[in-house]
Amino acid sequence: MLVFSPVVVLAVLVAAVACLVYRVSVVRALGTGWRIVSALPGTRVDVEHSRTGVLIAIR
């Protein structure tokens, strides 16, 4: 089941307004964003700085 967070809805609306301001196709931009988000599962990002390390795993 897919549940939309109010923050996600707000981010999509802000992105749509930004697309209109910069004269970018809203449909094409949101489609590209969706393709990027749908490609994220299974991604691992390791960030290390000095003695601090962060691992981000997207499932």
C-alpha positions in Angstrom: 0.0 0.0 0.0 1.3 3.4 -1.0 0.9 6.2 1.6 1.7 9.8 0.6 3.3 11.9 3.3 2.1 15.6 3.4 5.8 16.5 3.0 6.0 14.6 -0.3 2.8 16.2 -1.6 4.2 19.6 -0.7 7.6 18.8 -2.3 5.8 17.8 -5.6 3.8 21.0 -5.6 6.9 23.1 -5.0 8.7 21.3 -7.8 5.8 21.8 -10.1 5.8 25.6 -9.4 9.6 25.7 -9.9 9.2 24.0 -13.2 6.7 26.6 -14.3 8.9 29.4 -13.2 11.9 28.1 -15.1 9.8 27.1 -18.1 10.5 23.3 -17.8 7.9 20.7 -18.7 6.3 19.7 -15.4 5.2 16.3 -16.7 8.7 15.5 -18.0 10.4 16.7 -14.8 8.1 14.7 -12.5 8.5 11.7 -14.8 12.2 11.9 -14.6 12.1 12.4 -10.8 9.8 9.3 -10.5 12.3 7.2 -12.5 15.2 8.3 -10.2 13.2 7.5 -7.1 12.1 4.1 -8.4 15.7 3.2 -9.2 16.9 3.8 -5.6 15.9 0.5 -3.9 19.0 -1.5 -3.3 21.3 1.6 -3.2 24.0 1.8 -0.6 25.8 5.0 0.2 28.9 5.0 2.5 30.2 8.3 3.7 33.3 8.5 5.9 35.0 11.5 7.3 37.8 11.1 9.9 36.4 8.8 12.6 32.8 9.3 11.6 31.0 7.1 9.1 27.4 7.0 7.8 25.8 4.2 5.9 22.6 4.9 4.0 20.8 1.8 2.6 17.6 2.2 0.7 15.4 -0.8 0.6 
